[in-house]
Amino acid sequence: MKLTETKETLSMRIKNVYQRSCEAVLARVVAASDSILNESLRVLDAPEKMMRLAIKEAEALAFQTQYPDLVFPDLAAEKIAAVARWTEHERIVRGIRA
């Protein structure tokens, strides 16, 4: 009986540690996401909706890896840069000056 209780206790501890770890990773990604989006909105003259979508896409790609909190910032920067390039291209094509 005592061995069974010990296994259950150990299992709960492992579950709690894993859950806290996942929550910490999620919190770091959300904080980075907010920071990158706010900075991008402040610096770039690109559609906000496209930048938000780029950030969400970067989040989705990052969470497909083993280390989403490490991969996310670079993915987000690449996606935001692509939005900035697209926006500039559209301005050139339409003959609009920034």
N, C-alpha and C positions, 0 to 999 in steps of 0.2 A: 504494500500500500504506500509506503513512504517513497519508494523508488518511482512509482507512478506520479505522485505529487511533485517530486523533484523534476521529472521530465516535463510536466505541465508548466511548472514555474519557469524552467529554463526556456521552454517554447514561448511563453508569454514575454519573457525578457528580450529574447531575440526579436520577436515581433515588434515590441515597443522601440527597440534600438533601430530596427529597419524603418519603421514608420517615422521616427524623428529624423533619420538621415534623409529620407525622401522629402519630408517637409522642409528641411534646411536647403536642399538642392532647389526645390521649387521656389523658395523665398529668394534665393540668390538670383535665379533666372528672372523672376518677376521684378526684382530691384534693378537688375541690369537692363531689362526691357524698358522700364519706366524711364530710367536715366538716358538711355540711348534715344528713345523716342522724343523726350523733352528737348534734348540737345539738338536733335535733327530738326525738330519743328522750329527751334529758335534760330538755327543757322541757315537752313536751306529754304528756298522758296519753291517747294514742291507740294503737290496735293497731300493734305493730311491723311485722307482716307488711304491713299496708296502707301504712304509710309507706315500706317498702322497695319495694313495687310502684309507689307514686307516684314515687319517685326513678327507678326503672327506666323508667317511662313518659316522664318528663321527659328522660332520657338519649336514649331512642329518638327523641323529637321533635326534640331539639337536633341530633342527628346527621343529620337530614334538611335542615338549613340549611347555609349556607356557613360559618358561624362558630359551631360548636357550643359552644366554650369560652366564648363571650361570651353566648350565649342560655341556656345550661343553668341558671345560678343563678336567673334569674327564673322559668323554667319550673318548676324544682324548688320554689321558694317558693310558687308558685301551687298546685301539686299538693299540697304538704304542708298548705297553708291549707285546701284543699278537704277533705282527710282530717280536719283538726281540726274544721271546721264539721260534717261528717257525723257525727263522733263525738259532738259536743255535741248535735246533733239526736237521735241515737239515745238518748242519756241522758235527754233531755227526754221523748221519746215513751215510753220505758220507765219513767219516773219515778225514775231513779237520780240521786243527787246526787254530784258529784265531791268 
